[in-house]
Every structure is written in structure tokens, then in C-alpha cells.
């Protein structure tokens, strides 16, 4: 699943849309996105940062490239691109992203930062059904 079924059209419109249908969620929409995942019963498995409309073109360079994304985030002061990611459920993602320092990111890349989430739409439903089978 690429995003929860009840995700608002406004959040989808503000998100970066990868060619495969995945979304890069704007930082200001992360909380709402995770809330919707929880209310829709969609399990969050992990997250990663993207820099939208950019491509990793060399070992130490990420360039502007409309319609593409890179997991390598350009570093400040010429530092090579780096990755930021985490695993865990929506609460773990919420905590990690809230404490994520982006001081190392090239200021020119910050407006393009997005968050992508790995989702499992079946896991929570399976767990609920399993618990129901025991009468809980």
C-alpha cells in the first residue's frame, strides 16, 4: 500500500509523487499522515527521508532533477550526501522524526525534504482477527 485510503486530497496534493506511486510527505504533514495511518489501521513499518526533484548523480553529488527523488540528502558545506531513516511503528516514527536534527542538511535542499513511509495494510487487521479468535 502506498498511502492510507482516507488520506486527504490536500496532503496528497502537497506530497511528492514518485513514478511508482509512492509519496514523499512534506515535514509539516507527517503528524497528520501518521494519525491517518493509525485511524485506517495501516501499520507503519519504517520511514526514510527523500529529497524531491533531485537525483544522486555521483558519489558525492545530488543534483536538481524534476520528477525524481534521492535518498541521499545533500550535506552542508560540501559534505557528501547522507541518509536518514528508521524502522518501527507510527509512534516510533513520530518520535524519531520529531527528534531528527537536520542541521547537517544543505540549506538549499531543505525545501525539497520529504518523508516516505513503508506501510503494511494487512498486519493490524490480521492481529485483530487473531485476537478475536481467542475471544479478546
PENOR-V629714 format. One record per residue. N is the residue number from 0. PSI is psi in degrees with one decimal (NA if undefined). OMEGA is omega in whole degrees, 0 to 359 (NA if undefined). Layout:
{{N	PSI	OMEGA} {N	PSI	OMEGA}}
This chain:
{{0	136.8	184} {1	-27.7	175} {2	158.1	183} {3	146.8	185} {4	-30.8	182} {5	17.8	176} {6	130.8	185} {7	147.7	176} {8	-29.3	180} {9	-44.4	179} {10	-41.7	177} {11	-39.5	181} {12	-34.6	181} {13	-18.4	184} {14	156.4	170} {15	134.4	180} {16	110.7	177} {17	160.1	182} {18	-27.9	181} {19	4.3	178} {20	-10.2	178} {21	155.4	180} {22	143.6	169} {23	109.0	187} {24	134.1	177} {25	145.8	182} {26	-38.9	182} {27	-13.2	180} {28	-2.6	184} {29	-47.3	181} {30	-47.1	179} {31	-40.7	179} {32	-47.2	181} {33	-37.0	176} {34	-42.6	180} {35	-39.7	175} {36	-46.2	180} {37	-46.3	183} {38	-27.9	178} {39	-3.4	181} {40	28.0	180} {41	121.8	180} {42	127.5	173} {43	128.3	182} {44	-24.0	182} {45	-178.5	183} {46	164.0	173} {47	156.5	175} {48	147.5	173} {49	154.2	165} {50	112.2	185} {51	153.1	178} {52	34.4	177} {53	159.0	177} {54	142.7	177} {55	107.2	188} {56	-11.3	180} {57	164.2	182} {58	-27.6	183} {59	19.0	186} {60	136.4	173} {61	123.2	184} {62	157.9	176} {63	129.6	181} {64	91.7	184} {65	136.2	178} {66	-7.0	180} {67	170.4	176} {68	159.7	178} {69	139.5	172} {70	-13.8	175} {71	116.1	183} {72	124.5	182} {73	134.3	180} {74	156.4	178} {75	148.7	173} {76	38.1	175} {77	5.4	176} {78	149.1	182} {79	160.0	178} {80	147.3	179} {81	165.6	180} {82	149.7	171} {83	123.5	183} {84	164.8	177} {85	164.4	176} {86	168.1	180} {87	177.7	184} {88	-172.5	184} {89	-37.3	179} {90	-40.8	177} {91	-42.2	178} {92	-44.5	180} {93	-46.3	180} {94	-47.2	183} {95	-44.2	182} {96	-36.6	178} {97	-31.3	181} {98	4.4	182} {99	118.7	176} {100	130.1	178} {101	22.4	180} {102	-25.2	183} {103	-10.5	185} {104	137.5	174} {105	125.7	182} {106	-31.6	180} {107	-22.4	181} {108	-20.1	186} {109	-39.7	179} {110	-16.8	182} {111	-1.4	182} {112	136.5	178} {113	161.7	177} {114	130.2	177} {115	142.6	183} {116	135.3	172} {117	126.6	186} {118	146.7	174} {119	102.4	185} {120	-13.4	188} {121	-28.8	190} {122	-52.3	183} {123	-39.8	179} {124	-40.8	178} {125	-44.2	180} {126	-44.1	179} {127	-44.1	180} {128	-38.7	178} {129	-46.1	179} {130	-38.9	178} {131	-32.7	180} {132	-19.7	177} {133	5.3	178} {134	20.9	179} {135	NA	NA}}
